[in-house]
Amino acid sequence: MIPALDELGIVKPTPIQKQVIPFLIQDGGDLVAQAQTGTGKTAAFGLPLLTKIDPQAKVIQGLVIAPTRELAKQIGKQLFRYTKYTAKIFVEVVCGGDNIDRQAEALRRPTHIVVATPGRLIDMLKRSALNLDSIRYLVLDEADEMLSMGFKKELLEILNLTTQRQGTWLFSATFPHAIQLLIKNSMSANAHAVQIDQTHVVNRDIDHRYAYCSREDKSRFLIDFLKRQKDGRGLIFCRTKAGTNALCAELADAGFLVEAIQGDLMQKERDKIMRAFKKQRIQFLVATDVAARGIDVADLNFVIHHQLPEQMEYYTHRSGRTARAGKKGMSLALIDPREKAQITELENKLRVSFSEYRR
């Protein structure tokens, strides 16, 4: 496995990897870890998980649950890369948006680890396409996002169907009451906790800015800002589907290579846009909060909040799309002067510091 890590450029462990990997390899019992997207947590749980698998046992031993199709596929791809120099360990990804019959057929082959979204996994269980009787290790990645997306019922069902598991490894950027209840009711009271200092909930490599901007002036501000980015790439968040589409059309009319991702898109269209964005055929992406969950694109220079999110946790998830893997990035909120109190609230609760962006 070490040659595979060298090949992938994984040489120096991130803080979450330093704290999590030794425990999971040596013990492997219940773990509660605070980690936001972009901190290297896939390797933090993926590498230890591979060491726990018995390649000779042709049953599913590890189950990773992720909130979105994009994240599930990303995890599956990473696990596959890690297995390049190991004994034959087979990973299957089961998620919505792909042909369910083909996924069910793939699961007939020997499979050791399944990476799944909650809804599609339940669909597969109903079809008897797989069972969870042999699961020894269950990973819940971005648990707070799964609950905020309404997957509480599915998660509880999965937990109830894997009672023979030896370890439950839960990763979450934030710990709202619903997550605390899930931990209390479904995990050991002695679960190993990796509680990153509150000051590290939001990535330290993000430069947090705000700019005073009236509603009427936002489009003009954005166009001026984007023109100055040269080759810089970024995400622009809007609250509504209609607002996302309208802003994308304005920016396209201004000559930018831009597309929109929102909940009404067919999965095929969404995949096409994401491929174009990752291959840098699109420079900017406009998205709603729900549609942008699980987006993992390297080297994004900035995130813009066209409107501040309705929930504070969303600010953490939005801003975490930039400054990934040790790189720097900017999170810029466009606000009306009356919204300055919300910036102060974000500063106090997330313990980050904002500065004004001046044109």
N, C-alpha and C positions, 0 to 999 in steps of 0.2 A: 504493500500500500504506500510506503514511503516514496518509491519511484513515481507513482501516480501523482502524489502531492507535489513533488518537485516539478513534474511536467505541467501541472496546473498552476505553478507559481505560488503555491501555498507553503511558505517557508517560516514566517513569523506568526504565531497564533495571535488572534485578536483577544481582547479582555474576556469576552464571553467564552471563547474556546479554552483559554487558560483555566477558567474556573469550573467549566462543565465537563470537559473531556476526561480529566483524571478520575473524577467521581463516577462517571457513567461506565468507564472501562473497568474500574476496580470493583465498584458496587453494583451499579445498574438499577438500583431501586428507584422509588418515586422521587421526581425532581420537579421543582417549580422555579423557573428561571425568567427573569425580566430581561427581555431583549427585543429591540425594535428591528424592523427590516433593515438590511444592509450591514449587519454587524458580524456576519459570518456564522450565523447559527445553524445553517444547513450542515456545515462541516462539524459543528459542535455536537449535533445529535447523530448525524449521518455516519461519521467515522466509528464512533462507539457501537452504533447499531450493527454495522457490518461485522464487528468482532464478536457479536453475540449470536450470529446466525450459524447454524449447523448446515453446511452445504449438502450433506448426505441425506438430511431429512427433507423429503419432497413435499413439504407443507408450508403454509404461510405462517411465518414466525414473527414478523414485524409489520406493524400497520402505522402509517403516517397519515394524519388527517390535516388538510390545509383548506383555507376558506375559499380559494378560487382555483379555477382551471389553470390559469397562468402560473400560479405559485406551485400547484401540484406537478405540472409538467417540468417546471424549473428544478424542483427537488428530485424528481425522477431522473432527469438528465444528469444532475450532479452525482447522485448515487451510482449511476451507470459508469460515470467517469472514474469514480473512486474504486470501482471493482476491476479496473483494467488489469491490475497486478495481483488480484486475490484469487482464491479458489472460486469456481463458478457459482456466483450468487445471482439469482434472477429477480429483477424488479419489474413490476407492471404498474402502470398509471391508469387509474379509473376515475374519469371525471366527465361532467356534462359537456355537451357540445360536440362530442365524437360519437360515432356509431356504437350503440350499446351492444349490438349483436357481435361485432368484431371484438369489443372489449371482453365480452363473456367467453368468446372462443379463445382469446389469448390466455385467459385464466385457466384453461384446461391443460396448458403446459405447466411443467414444474415451476412454481413461483415461491420465492422465499420472503419477499417484501412487497407489500401493496401500498402505493401512495394514492390517496383518494380524496375527493371532495365529499362532504357529508351526504348530500342528497343522492348523488350517483351511487355511493356505497350502499345506501339503504335500498335503492332500486335493485342493485345486484343481489343483495341478500333475499329480497322478495322473489327474485327469479331463481334462487338457489344456485346462482352462478359461482358462489364461493361461500365458505363459512369461516367463522372466527374462532373455532374451537382450539386452534393451535397457537393463537397469538400469545406471545410472551412479552412483547414490548410494544407499547402504544405511545405514539408521539402526537401531541396536539400542538400544531404550529399556528402562531398568531391566533390564539384562543379567543382573545377579546374581539377580534374581527369576526370570528365565526358566530359569536353570540350576538354581536350587533347586527349581523346579517340575518338573524332569525333562525339559527340552526340549533337552538337549545334542545329541542325535542330529539333531533337526530343524534346529537352528541350523547345525550343520556341513554339512548337506545344502544349506541355503540359501546358505551362504558358498561352497560348491563350485560352485553353479549361477550364481553372479554374479561370476565371475572377471574379467569385463571392466569391473567397476566402477572409477570414478575416485576414489571416496572412501568409506571406511567410518567412520561416526560412532557411537561407542559411548558410552553414558551408563550409569553404575552408581553406586549409593550406596555400595557396599562393594566391595572387591577381594580376595575369597578366591582361593585357589590356582587354582581352576577358571577364573576370569575371567582371571587372569594368563596361564594357558596358552592360552586362546582368543585373547588379544591377541597373544601371541608367535607362534602358529602361523598366524594368519589376517590379521594386519595388518602394515603397514610397520614396520620397526625404528625408523624416524624419525617415527613417528606423533606429531602434536602433542599434548602432554599438558597438560590443565588440571587441575592437582592442587590443589584447594582445601585450605587448611591443615587439618590433622587436627582442629583444634578446631572446624571448621565442618561436620564430617560430620553432626552432629545440629544441626538448626535452633536458632539462638541465641534465638529468640523463644519457645521452649518452657520452661515452668517445671516442672522435674522434682521430683516429690515421692514420698514413700513413707509408708504408714500401717501401723502394726502392727495386725494383725487376725487372729484365729484363724479357722480354717476355718469353725467354727460361727457366727462373728460376722459373716462377710462380707456375708451378705444383709441383715442389719439395718443394717450400716454403709452399704451401698449405698443402701438405701431412704432413710435419713436424709440422705445426701449429695445424692441426686437431688431430694429435696423442697426442698432449699435452692437449687437451680439456677434457679428461676423459669422464664425462657424459654430458658435455656442448653441447648445441644444437645451430644450426645457419643456416642462409641463405647465399648463395653465388650468387651474381648477375653477369651475363654476358650480353653483348650487343646483341648477335645474337643467333638464334636457334641452328645453327651448333656448335657454341662455347659452348653453354650450354650442348648439347648432348655429345660432345667430352670430356669436363671436367668431366662430370658425369661418363662417362665410365672409365676415368683414375682413378678417386677416388674409383670407385667400384672395379677396378682391384687391387687397393692398400689395399682392405679389409674393406672399410668403408660402413656403412649402409646409402646409399645415393640414391636419385632419382632426376629426372629432370622434371621441369614443363616449357613448352614452347607452343607457340601458335598453333602448329600443332597437339597437343594431342586432342583426342576425349574427350568430357566432362566426359564420364564414366571413362576413364583412369585417368583424372585429379582428379576426386572425390575420386577415390581409393587411389591415392598417398597422397592426402591431409588428408584423414582419417588415413592413416598409419603414417603420420608425426605428426598429432595431438595426436595420441595414443602412440607416441614415439617408434613405430616399425622402424622408419627411424630417424637417428640422424641428417643428414644434407640434405638440399634441395638446388639444383642449379636451378636458374630461370632467365628468361628474365624479363625486366621491365614490359612489358604489361601483361605477364602471372602472375606476382606476385601481381598485384593490388588487393587489398581487402583481401589479406592473413592476417589472424589474429590468431596467434598461441601464446599461453601464454608461458612465461619463455624462450624466445630465448636469449641466452647469447651474441650473436654477429651477425653482418652482415658484410660480406666481399664484397668489390667491386673489382671483378677480373679485370674489367676496370672501370674507372670513367664514369658516365652516360653522355650522350650527352647534356642533359638539366639540369640546376641547380635544378629545382623543383624536378626532379627525385631523387636527393641526399636526399632531405628532406623526400620523400616518402620511399625510400629504408631504410635509417637509422632509420626511425620511426617504423620499424618492431621489433626492440629490445628496451629494457628499457621501457616496457609498464607497466602501472598501478603502477607507483612509484618505479619500480625495476631498477637496473643498467644494462648497457649493453655497448658493444663496437662496433663502426663502423670503420672498417679497410679498407683503400684504398691501393691497390697494384699499385705503380706508377713507371714509368721510371723517372730518374732524370730530364728529360726535361719537365715533367708534373707538376713539383713543383709549377709553376705559377698558375695552376688550383686550387691547394690546397689553395694558398694565396687568390685567387679570392673567393673561397668558404668561407674562414675565414672572408673576408671583407664584403661580401654581406649577409651572414647568421649570422654574428657576433658570430662565434664559434671559438674555439681555437683547433688546431691540434698539436699533439706531435708525434715524430717519434717512431715507434715501432721497437725495436731492438731484433734480434733473440738471 
